[in-house]
């Protein structure tokens, strides 16, 4: 922990991007769920420190994929999207589906969706062969 004006900081990053390169330092190292690489960059959710990102995610340097861990939604988004534990969340921009493991209300107008990626076997992601 770094001390700043007498307060302890949770910012362990050496970068200005707000994340930190994952290295096993007594804790668990993050691995990419898509390719299994340990060459990842973890961006922690928060409004204090080098980042003010609302979501928490993992970026793999080997396959260049972003994998979300926590997604922030407003109460309105929750009503419209009908998100619930056990349901699915689609990231349309990255063509990824996630299973919602937990929904946590953290304020008057914010909910956190804890998600895990749904990884399909390679046979399902390959283009289908032409049919006669």
C-alpha positions as CSV (number, residue, x, y, z in Angstrom):
1,X,0.0,0.0,0.0
2,X,1.2,3.5,-0.7
3,X,0.6,6.3,1.8
4,X,-0.8,9.5,0.5
5,X,-1.5,12.4,2.8
6,X,-1.7,10.1,5.8
7,X,-4.3,7.8,4.0
8,X,-3.7,4.4,2.7
9,X,-4.2,4.0,-1.1
10,X,-5.6,0.9,-2.8
11,X,-3.9,2.0,-6.1
12,X,-1.1,-0.6,-6.7
13,X,-0.6,0.4,-10.4
14,X,2.6,1.5,-12.0
15,X,0.7,2.7,-15.1
16,X,-1.4,5.7,-15.9
17,X,-4.1,3.5,-17.5
18,X,-5.6,2.7,-14.1
19,X,-4.8,-1.0,-14.1
20,X,-2.0,-3.2,-13.2
21,X,-0.1,-6.0,-14.9
22,X,-1.1,-9.2,-13.1
23,X,1.7,-10.9,-11.2
24,X,1.3,-13.4,-8.4
25,X,2.2,-11.5,-5.3
26,X,0.5,-13.6,-2.6
27,X,-2.8,-13.3,-4.4
28,X,-4.2,-15.0,-7.4
29,X,-3.0,-14.1,-10.8
30,X,-5.7,-13.5,-13.5
31,X,-5.6,-15.7,-16.5
32,X,-7.4,-15.1,-19.8
33,X,-10.5,-17.3,-20.0
34,X,-10.3,-17.3,-23.8
35,X,-6.7,-18.3,-24.4
36,X,-5.4,-19.2,-20.9
37,X,-2.5,-16.7,-21.0
38,X,-1.3,-15.1,-17.8
39,X,-0.1,-12.0,-19.7
40,X,-3.1,-9.9,-18.6
41,X,-3.8,-6.4,-17.5
42,X,-6.5,-6.0,-14.7
43,X,-8.4,-2.7,-14.5
44,X,-10.1,-2.4,-11.1
45,X,-13.4,-0.6,-10.7
46,X,-13.3,2.6,-8.7
47,X,-13.4,6.3,-8.6
48,X,-10.2,6.8,-6.6
49,X,-6.7,6.3,-8.0
50,X,-5.5,6.3,-11.5
51,X,-8.8,5.2,-13.0
52,X,-12.4,6.2,-12.7
53,X,-13.8,3.4,-14.7
54,X,-17.3,2.1,-13.7
55,X,-16.6,-1.4,-14.8
56,X,-14.0,-3.9,-13.7
57,X,-12.3,-5.9,-16.5
58,X,-9.3,-7.9,-17.7
59,X,-7.4,-7.3,-20.9
60,X,-5.4,-10.1,-22.4
61,X,-2.2,-9.0,-24.2
62,X,-1.9,-12.3,-26.0
63,X,-5.3,-12.4,-27.7
64,X,-6.4,-8.7,-27.3
65,X,-9.7,-9.6,-25.7
66,X,-11.5,-7.7,-22.9
67,X,-13.3,-9.8,-20.3
68,X,-15.6,-8.0,-17.9
69,X,-15.8,-9.1,-14.2
70,X,-18.2,-6.4,-12.9
71,X,-20.5,-4.3,-15.0
72,X,-22.2,-1.2,-13.6
73,X,-25.8,-0.5,-14.6
74,X,-28.3,2.2,-13.5
75,X,-31.7,1.4,-12.0
76,X,-33.3,2.3,-15.3
77,X,-31.0,-0.1,-17.2
78,X,-31.9,-2.8,-14.8
79,X,-35.6,-2.3,-15.4
80,X,-35.3,-2.2,-19.2
81,X,-32.8,-5.0,-19.5
82,X,-34.4,-7.2,-16.8
83,X,-31.1,-8.4,-15.5
84,X,-31.1,-11.0,-12.7
85,X,-28.8,-13.5,-11.2
86,X,-28.6,-16.6,-13.4
87,X,-29.5,-14.6,-16.5
88,X,-27.4,-13.6,-19.5
89,X,-25.7,-10.3,-20.4
90,X,-24.7,-9.6,-24.0
91,X,-21.8,-7.3,-24.8
92,X,-22.8,-6.5,-28.4
93,X,-19.7,-4.4,-29.2
94,X,-17.4,-7.4,-28.4
95,X,-19.7,-10.2,-29.4
96,X,-19.5,-11.8,-26.0
97,X,-22.1,-13.3,-23.7
98,X,-21.8,-13.4,-19.9
99,X,-23.7,-15.3,-17.2
100,X,-24.8,-13.0,-14.3
101,X,-23.7,-14.6,-11.1
102,X,-24.8,-11.8,-8.7
103,X,-26.6,-8.5,-8.7
104,X,-25.7,-6.0,-6.0
105,X,-27.5,-2.7,-5.4
106,X,-24.8,-0.2,-4.3
107,X,-26.5,3.1,-4.2
108,X,-29.7,5.0,-5.0
109,X,-29.2,4.7,-8.7
110,X,-26.6,2.0,-9.3
111,X,-26.4,-1.8,-9.5
112,X,-23.4,-4.0,-10.1
113,X,-23.6,-7.1,-12.2
114,X,-21.0,-9.7,-11.3
115,X,-20.5,-11.7,-14.5
116,X,-18.6,-14.7,-15.9
117,X,-17.9,-15.2,-19.6
118,X,-19.8,-18.0,-21.5
119,X,-17.1,-19.7,-23.5
120,X,-18.2,-21.8,-26.4
121,X,-16.1,-24.7,-27.7
122,X,-14.0,-24.1,-30.8
123,X,-16.4,-26.2,-32.9
124,X,-19.3,-23.8,-32.1
125,X,-17.3,-20.6,-33.0
126,X,-16.0,-21.9,-36.4
127,X,-18.0,-20.8,-39.5
128,X,-20.4,-23.5,-40.5
129,X,-19.7,-25.5,-43.7
130,X,-21.8,-24.8,-46.7
131,X,-24.8,-27.1,-47.0
132,X,-26.2,-28.5,-50.2
